[in-house]
Amino acid sequence: MGMDWNTAPLGELIDHIISTHREYLKLELPRIAQRLQQVVQVHGAADAATLHQLADVCEGLRHSP
């Protein structure tokens, strides 16, 4: 059975989030950004505002500390 995060100490929860979820995003966001850039290149004219805004958000996530 997994950890009960509702009762775990805050430090353990923070360590878990960083080591599991943040590390996963560090690995996956470059691949997602590359695919998103392809979508923007192919379909950007059809919905430029939304797709470019989404690309900006993705880049912001990639470069956040």
Biotite code that builds the C-alpha atoms (Angstrom):
import biotite.structure as struc

atoms = struc.array([
    struc.Atom([0.000, 0.000, 0.000], chain_id="A", res_id=1, res_name="MET", atom_name="CA", element="C"),
    struc.Atom([1.249, 3.532, -0.792], chain_id="A", res_id=2, res_name="GLY", atom_name="CA", element="C"),
    struc.Atom([1.936, 6.429, 1.496], chain_id="A", res_id=3, res_name="MET", atom_name="CA", element="C"),
    struc.Atom([-1.037, 8.282, 2.984], chain_id="A", res_id=4, res_name="ASP", atom_name="CA", element="C"),
    struc.Atom([-0.136, 11.805, 1.887], chain_id="A", res_id=5, res_name="TRP", atom_name="CA", element="C"),
    struc.Atom([-2.962, 13.264, 3.987], chain_id="A", res_id=6, res_name="ASN", atom_name="CA", element="C"),
    struc.Atom([-1.088, 12.350, 7.165], chain_id="A", res_id=7, res_name="THR", atom_name="CA", element="C"),
    struc.Atom([2.524, 12.477, 5.964], chain_id="A", res_id=8, res_name="ALA", atom_name="CA", element="C"),
    struc.Atom([4.792, 15.247, 7.256], chain_id="A", res_id=9, res_name="PRO", atom_name="CA", element="C"),
    struc.Atom([4.905, 18.256, 4.961], chain_id="A", res_id=10, res_name="LEU", atom_name="CA", element="C"),
    struc.Atom([8.624, 17.788, 4.255], chain_id="A", res_id=11, res_name="GLY", atom_name="CA", element="C"),
    struc.Atom([8.015, 14.252, 2.975], chain_id="A", res_id=12, res_name="GLU", atom_name="CA", element="C"),
    struc.Atom([5.194, 15.479, 0.736], chain_id="A", res_id=13, res_name="LEU", atom_name="CA", element="C"),
    struc.Atom([7.387, 18.225, -0.706], chain_id="A", res_id=14, res_name="ILE", atom_name="CA", element="C"),
    struc.Atom([10.241, 15.771, -1.335], chain_id="A", res_id=15, res_name="ASP", atom_name="CA", element="C"),
    struc.Atom([7.820, 13.387, -3.042], chain_id="A", res_id=16, res_name="HIS", atom_name="CA", element="C"),
    struc.Atom([6.393, 16.088, -5.317], chain_id="A", res_id=17, res_name="ILE", atom_name="CA", element="C"),
    struc.Atom([9.857, 17.275, -6.324], chain_id="A", res_id=18, res_name="ILE", atom_name="CA", element="C"),
    struc.Atom([11.416, 13.861, -6.840], chain_id="A", res_id=19, res_name="SER", atom_name="CA", element="C"),
    struc.Atom([8.456, 12.291, -8.613], chain_id="A", res_id=20, res_name="THR", atom_name="CA", element="C"),
    struc.Atom([6.387, 14.863, -10.429], chain_id="A", res_id=21, res_name="HIS", atom_name="CA", element="C"),
    struc.Atom([8.849, 17.681, -11.036], chain_id="A", res_id=22, res_name="ARG", atom_name="CA", element="C"),
    struc.Atom([11.562, 15.331, -12.278], chain_id="A", res_id=23, res_name="GLU", atom_name="CA", element="C"),
    struc.Atom([9.048, 13.693, -14.604], chain_id="A", res_id=24, res_name="TYR", atom_name="CA", element="C"),
    struc.Atom([8.153, 17.086, -16.053], chain_id="A", res_id=25, res_name="LEU", atom_name="CA", element="C"),
    struc.Atom([11.834, 17.948, -16.552], chain_id="A", res_id=26, res_name="LYS", atom_name="CA", element="C"),
    struc.Atom([12.155, 14.825, -18.678], chain_id="A", res_id=27, res_name="LEU", atom_name="CA", element="C"),
    struc.Atom([8.883, 15.098, -20.594], chain_id="A", res_id=28, res_name="GLU", atom_name="CA", element="C"),
    struc.Atom([8.408, 18.823, -21.180], chain_id="A", res_id=29, res_name="LEU", atom_name="CA", element="C"),
    struc.Atom([11.119, 19.102, -23.866], chain_id="A", res_id=30, res_name="PRO", atom_name="CA", element="C"),
    struc.Atom([9.420, 16.333, -25.868], chain_id="A", res_id=31, res_name="ARG", atom_name="CA", element="C"),
    struc.Atom([5.998, 17.894, -25.359], chain_id="A", res_id=32, res_name="ILE", atom_name="CA", element="C"),
    struc.Atom([7.333, 21.313, -26.372], chain_id="A", res_id=33, res_name="ALA", atom_name="CA", element="C"),
    struc.Atom([8.815, 19.881, -29.557], chain_id="A", res_id=34, res_name="GLN", atom_name="CA", element="C"),
    struc.Atom([5.517, 18.262, -30.520], chain_id="A", res_id=35, res_name="ARG", atom_name="CA", element="C"),
    struc.Atom([3.608, 21.400, -29.631], chain_id="A", res_id=36, res_name="LEU", atom_name="CA", element="C"),
    struc.Atom([5.914, 23.441, -31.851], chain_id="A", res_id=37, res_name="GLN", atom_name="CA", element="C"),
    struc.Atom([5.090, 21.092, -34.732], chain_id="A", res_id=38, res_name="GLN", atom_name="CA", element="C"),
    struc.Atom([1.374, 21.597, -34.086], chain_id="A", res_id=39, res_name="VAL", atom_name="CA", element="C"),
    struc.Atom([1.860, 25.374, -34.032], chain_id="A", res_id=40, res_name="VAL", atom_name="CA", element="C"),
    struc.Atom([3.778, 25.266, -37.318], chain_id="A", res_id=41, res_name="GLN", atom_name="CA", element="C"),
    struc.Atom([1.146, 23.158, -39.056], chain_id="A", res_id=42, res_name="VAL", atom_name="CA", element="C"),
    struc.Atom([-2.057, 24.533, -37.515], chain_id="A", res_id=43, res_name="HIS", atom_name="CA", element="C"),
    struc.Atom([-0.972, 27.890, -36.083], chain_id="A", res_id=44, res_name="GLY", atom_name="CA", element="C"),
    struc.Atom([-2.733, 29.930, -38.740], chain_id="A", res_id=45, res_name="ALA", atom_name="CA", element="C"),
    struc.Atom([-6.074, 28.279, -37.963], chain_id="A", res_id=46, res_name="ALA", atom_name="CA", element="C"),
    struc.Atom([-6.015, 29.293, -34.286], chain_id="A", res_id=47, res_name="ASP", atom_name="CA", element="C"),
    struc.Atom([-2.919, 31.420, -33.835], chain_id="A", res_id=48, res_name="ALA", atom_name="CA", element="C"),
    struc.Atom([-3.900, 33.121, -30.579], chain_id="A", res_id=49, res_name="ALA", atom_name="CA", element="C"),
    struc.Atom([-4.678, 29.915, -28.704], chain_id="A", res_id=50, res_name="THR", atom_name="CA", element="C"),
    struc.Atom([-1.823, 27.788, -30.025], chain_id="A", res_id=51, res_name="LEU", atom_name="CA", element="C"),
    struc.Atom([0.818, 30.454, -29.556], chain_id="A", res_id=52, res_name="HIS", atom_name="CA", element="C"),
    struc.Atom([-0.450, 31.153, -26.057], chain_id="A", res_id=53, res_name="GLN", atom_name="CA", element="C"),
    struc.Atom([-0.278, 27.427, -25.282], chain_id="A", res_id=54, res_name="LEU", atom_name="CA", element="C"),
    struc.Atom([3.281, 27.294, -26.616], chain_id="A", res_id=55, res_name="ALA", atom_name="CA", element="C"),
    struc.Atom([4.212, 30.242, -24.391], chain_id="A", res_id=56, res_name="ASP", atom_name="CA", element="C"),
    struc.Atom([2.779, 28.490, -21.323], chain_id="A", res_id=57, res_name="VAL", atom_name="CA", element="C"),
    struc.Atom([4.676, 25.313, -22.190], chain_id="A", res_id=58, res_name="CYS", atom_name="CA", element="C"),
    struc.Atom([7.926, 27.274, -22.542], chain_id="A", res_id=59, res_name="GLU", atom_name="CA", element="C"),
    struc.Atom([7.259, 28.953, -19.213], chain_id="A", res_id=60, res_name="GLY", atom_name="CA", element="C"),
    struc.Atom([6.875, 25.566, -17.548], chain_id="A", res_id=61, res_name="LEU", atom_name="CA", element="C"),
    struc.Atom([10.080, 24.302, -19.158], chain_id="A", res_id=62, res_name="ARG", atom_name="CA", element="C"),
    struc.Atom([12.089, 27.225, -17.844], chain_id="A", res_id=63, res_name="HIS", atom_name="CA", element="C"),
    struc.Atom([10.604, 27.519, -14.370], chain_id="A", res_id=64, res_name="SER", atom_name="CA", element="C"),
    struc.Atom([12.905, 26.788, -11.434], chain_id="A", res_id=65, res_name="PRO", atom_name="CA", element="C"),
])
